[in-house]
Amino acid sequence: MNSSNQPSHLWNQLISQLPNPHFLQTYEWGQVKAKYGWIPYYAVWTDDGKFLVTQTTDNWSLNTEHCLAAAMILKKKILNRGFAARLSILYAPKGPLFDWKDAALQTRVLNDLQSFAKKQSAIFLKIDPDIVLGRGVPQSADNVPDNIGQVVRSELTRRGWVYSSDQIQFQNTVLIDLSASEEEMLARMKPKTRYNVRLAEKKGVTVRTGTLDDLSMLYKMYAETSIRDGFVIRDENYYMTVWKLFMQNVERLTLNVPTCIPLIAEVNNEPVAAIFLFMFAGRAYYVYGMSRNLHREKMPTYLLQWEAMKRAKANGCSAYDLWGAPEEINESDSMWGVYRFKEGLGGEVVRTLGAYDFAPSKIWYKLYAEVVPRVLDVMRLRGKQKTKEGLSA
């Protein structure tokens, strides 16, 4: 099959032409989730009024130029037997993708999504499109509200969508403009950050591109980081699936092809920190970061981010998403230290809508919302213990 006709290419080309395309809406991300109990559906709205939903994009004859909106929707069944076997949950990560300023199209897309959720016997359908509510820190001089975001939020509420108690993705992030020159990007950094970038270079920190052979080592470093910093990670197979699937696209990197590149900081050829740089449709993402206690005084994480910015810019990206900022921008937030690090790189806080749920059945939704958090708490405790056991084995 010609690469231009592959399912991944067709879908990714389609969504890359729409507003705010995201790597979590790519064909590859759907394939990752398909290995873990989810069924990806590919939904498209065309300019002749059609709404098409398929489980595959094989043999598509669709002309992507006539698509006004799209969403990769993940479906997972709750139970495989019993009276609740038909029940499912639906999630369109960072979707749907379209021009939310178009009120008529917005009505059409939301109507079709709500009908789809009912037909799928969904407990809920979750969406979290990158709709901006405002830029800058609230109650500060650089705060700029976005009226479109406020209008969309009001419309979702009017329709019965509710702000989700389960926010899968970060609602806020820090975004770095890569359209400036390297000199200008350095100048935008906080003085201490700029100093640490240069200190790392002076102290002999180097950065290289990782390969498939590095992945096992990088997972161990990630596990060490999770235990030290107190966050939960998945098992090794999950990350291997994600990393390998996106890394296979490195050789044919274009704006329409999602990829990830591991960048590894070393001191005397010994890995001390690393990040995975994801890129798709002109935007780069800092998704996974890991580090050891060794040589932390040489500031390897600062040089890693600077190298990521330069690499993303060289590959045609105009923005670098640092993937997460506190919900409340104040020192009491657990992410405050991480936020200060990201802010120092010269980025701008971007506040988005967050996740909203549409629940066809309020009873099932309430029951699910009460039970699942307890189950997740148990799973997180087990996950932490399993990670520790894996490192000590």
N, C-alpha and C positions, 0 to 999 in steps of 0.2 A: 504493500500500500504506500502510495506517495505520502511523504510526511505532511504535506499541506492538507491531505484529506483525512489524517488521523483524527479520531474523536477528540483527543486532547487539544489539537491545534484548532479545530473548528470552534469548540466551546470557548477556549481562551481568547481566540481572535474576536469572537462575538462580545465577550464581556469587557475586553480591553478597549472597545470603542464606546462604552457606556460611561456615565459619570461615576467617579470614585471606585474604579475596579480594585479589587482586593485579592490577595493571594489565597485567602480563605474561601473564596468563591471559585477557585480554579478547578479544573478537571482533576488535577493531581491531588488536591486536598480531599475531594470526594472519594478518590481511590484509597487514600489513607484511611478515611473513616469507614469505608466499605469492608476493610479488614477487621474492624472492631464492632461489628454488629449493626452498622447503619446502612441504609439503602439510599444512595443519592438519586434525586430526581432533578431533571433539568427543565426548568420552566422558562418559556419565552412568550413575550407579547409583541405582536407584529403590527405594522402600520395599517394593515387592512382589517384590524379588529379581532384577529385570532389570538387565542390563548392556548398554547401547546405545552403539554407536560409529558416527558418521556423518561424512561429509566436508562436510556443509552443514547448516545449521539452517533452511533454507528450508522453509516449509510444516510446521513442527513442530506437532504436536498435543499435545506433552508438557505436562503440568501441572507447572510448576516447583516447586510446593509439595510434590510427592511425591519430590523428588530429595534423596538423602542425601549424594551425593558427585559430583564432576565434575572433569574434567581436559581442557584443551586440549593435545593432543599433536602436536608438530611432527615430520614425517617428511621425511628427505632421502635420496635414492638416492646411493650412492657412485659407481657407474659406470652408464653407459647401455647398455653392450654387453659381450659376453664372458661368461665363466663366473660372474663376480661381479655381474652386472647386477641380480640380485634383492636383493642386500644393501643394507641401509639403516641409518641411525641414527635413533633416536627421542629426543625431548627434550620433557618437560613443564615449561616454565619456571615456577618457583614453585608447582608443583602436584605431586600432586593435592590438591584442596581437600575436606576433610571433618574431622570430629572425630576426631583421632588417639587420643583417650582411649578411644574405642569399639573394644575389642579385636576383636570379631566383625566389625565393618565394616572395620577395618584388614586383617584376614585376607582378607576378600572382595575388597577393592580390590587388594591386592598380588597375590593369585592371578590376578585377571583381567588385571592389567597384565603379569604375566609371560607369561601365555598369549598376549596380544596381541602382545608382543614376538617370541615364537616364530613366530606366524603371519605376521608381517610380515618374517620373515627378517632381523631386526635384529641388527647386531653388538652393539649395546647399547641399552638404554633408560635415559636419565638423568632423575632427578627431583631437585628441590631445594626441597621445601616449606619454608615459614617455620615450622619446628618449633624452638622455643627450647630450647637446652641450658642457658642461664644468662643472668643479667643482671648488669651491673657488670663491673668489671675483675677478672680472676682474681687470687687471692692478695691481695685488698684487702678492706677492711671492708664495702664495698658489694656484694660478690660474693654472688649468690643463685642456686644451681644449680636447674635445673628437672628434676624426676624423670621427667616424661613424656618429655622429650627423650632422656634416657638409656635409657629402656625401648624407645623406637622405634629408636634406634641399635642396640641389642642385637638386636632382632628382625630388622632389615634384614641385619645381619651373619650371623645364624643362617640366614637364607634364602639366603645367597650373594651378596647385594648387596655391592659394594665401594666404599669411599670413593674418589671419582673424582680422578684426577691432573689432570683438566681441570675446574677450578671456573669455570664461566661467569660466575656472579653472585658478588658479595661474600658471604662466609660471615657476616661480622660487620657490624654497622651501628651508627649512633647514632640514637636515636629521641627526638623531642621531644614531650612531652605538651602538646597544644593546648587541653585542657579548662580550664586555668587562665585567669585574667584576664590582660590584656595587662601589667598592673602586676606580676603574679606571674611571668609569663614573663620579663620584663626582670630581675626580682630574682634569678631562677635563673641568669642568665648570669654568667660570670666577670667580675669588675670591669673588666678590660682590654677585654673584648668589649663590654660595655655602654658604656664610654668611647668605643670606636671607632664604635659606632652613632651616638652623639650627635655625635662629631667630624665624621662624614660629613655629617650634617644641617647642622651649623654651617658647614662648608666649601662648602656650596652643591650637594652631590650631590642629584640628584632621581631618582626611579624612575617609569618609565611602562610601560604595557602595550604589548608589541610587536604588530605586525600581520604579515600575509603579506608585505607589502612590505619588512619588515625581515629576512626570512630569509636572503637572500643575504649581507647584511652580517654577520649573526650567524654564518653558516658560516665566513666569512673570519676573524672574530675567534676562533672555535673552532680553526681551523687554526693561527693564530698561537700560541694557547695550547698546542696539542699539541706544536709544535716547541720552544717555550720550556721546557715542563715535561717533555718527553721521553716522551709517550705516543702510541700509534698511534690514528688515527681512520679511519673509512671515507670513501668518496667522497661528494661533495656530494649526489648523487641519493638516497642512502640516508637522510640526515638530512631532506632535503626530504620524502621519503615519510612518515617518522615524524611530523614536525612538522605537516605539512598534514593528515594523516589524523586526528590527535588534536585539532588546533585547530578542525576543522570542527564539533566538538561544543560549542564554547564557548557558542553561543547557546541551547542547550537543556541547560545544566548542571544535573544533579541527581546524587544520590548513586549512581545506577545507570548513569550515563553517564561514561565515561572521557574526560578532556580534558587538554590541556596549555596553559599560558599562558606566553609569553615575558615576562620582566620585565627591563627594560633600565635600567641606571644611567647617568646622563648628568651631565656637567659643562659648563655653558654650552651646552646642547643638543647636545653631542658625546658619542656612546656610548663608554663606557670599560669596561663590564663588563655581563654578562647571565647569567641562568639560565633554564632551562625548568622550570616547576613543573607536575608531573603530578598529577592528582587522580582518585581512584576509590574508591567505597564507603567514604567516611569517612576515607581516608588520603591524605596528600599525599607526594610524592616529589621530591627534588632529584636530577635525573638528569644533566643537562648543564649545565656551568658554563664560562664563558669570560671572559677579561679582557685588557686591554691594559696595557702598562707605563705608559702615560700616566695621570697623576693617581693613581697607586696610593697615594701618601701621604695622600690624602683618604679612604681606606678605603671605597671604594664597595661592595666585596663584603660587608662587614658590614651595610650598610644594605639591600642586596638580600635577604639572608637574613631580616632582620627584617621586611621588607615581605612576603616569601613566607610567613612564619609568620602574619602578620596576615591575608593574603589567604586562606590555606588555612582558617584558623579561621572567617572570615566565610562561607566556602562549606561549612561543616558538617563539616570534617575535625577529628578528635579527636587525630590523631597526624601527625607530620611525619618522614618517613624521610629521613635525610641521605645514604643510599646509599653505605655503605662505611666500614669501619674496619679497621685492621690485623688480620691473623690472630693475630699475637703483639703484645700491647699493650706495646711497649717502644721505646726511642729508636732502635734499630738498624733498625727496619722502615722501608721506603721511604715508607710512608704516614703516618709519624709527624707531620709538619708539618700535613698535611691533617686528621689526627685531632685535633690540638690545637686547630685552628680550629673544628672541629665541636663538640668537647667544650665549648669556651668558650661556645657558644650555649645551654648548659643542658640538653643531652641526656643520655640514658642509654645506655651500651653494651649492645647486645643480641647475644648469640652464638647462632647457629643451627646446625642440623645440617650444612649444606653439601650438596653434590651427591653422590648415590650412583648407581652404575651397576649394572644387571642385564644380564649378558652370557650369552645362550643358548649361544654358542660361545666357550669360553675361548681357543681357538686364534686365531680371527678377532679377538677383543678384544685379545689380546696383540700381534698383528701391527699392528693399527690404532694401538694405544698407542705403539708404537715408531716408526712412520713419520710419523704426523700432526704431532707436535711439531716435527720437522725441517722439514716443509713450512710450518708456521705461522711458524717463525722467518724463513724466506726471504720469506714474504708480508709479514711485519711490516716487514722492511728495505725491501722494495719500496714498501710503503704510506707509510713515512716520507718516502722520496725523492719519491714522487708528490705528497704534500702540499706539500713544499717547492717542487717545480716548479710546482704550481698557483698558489701565492702569488706566485711571481716572474714568472708569465706576464703 
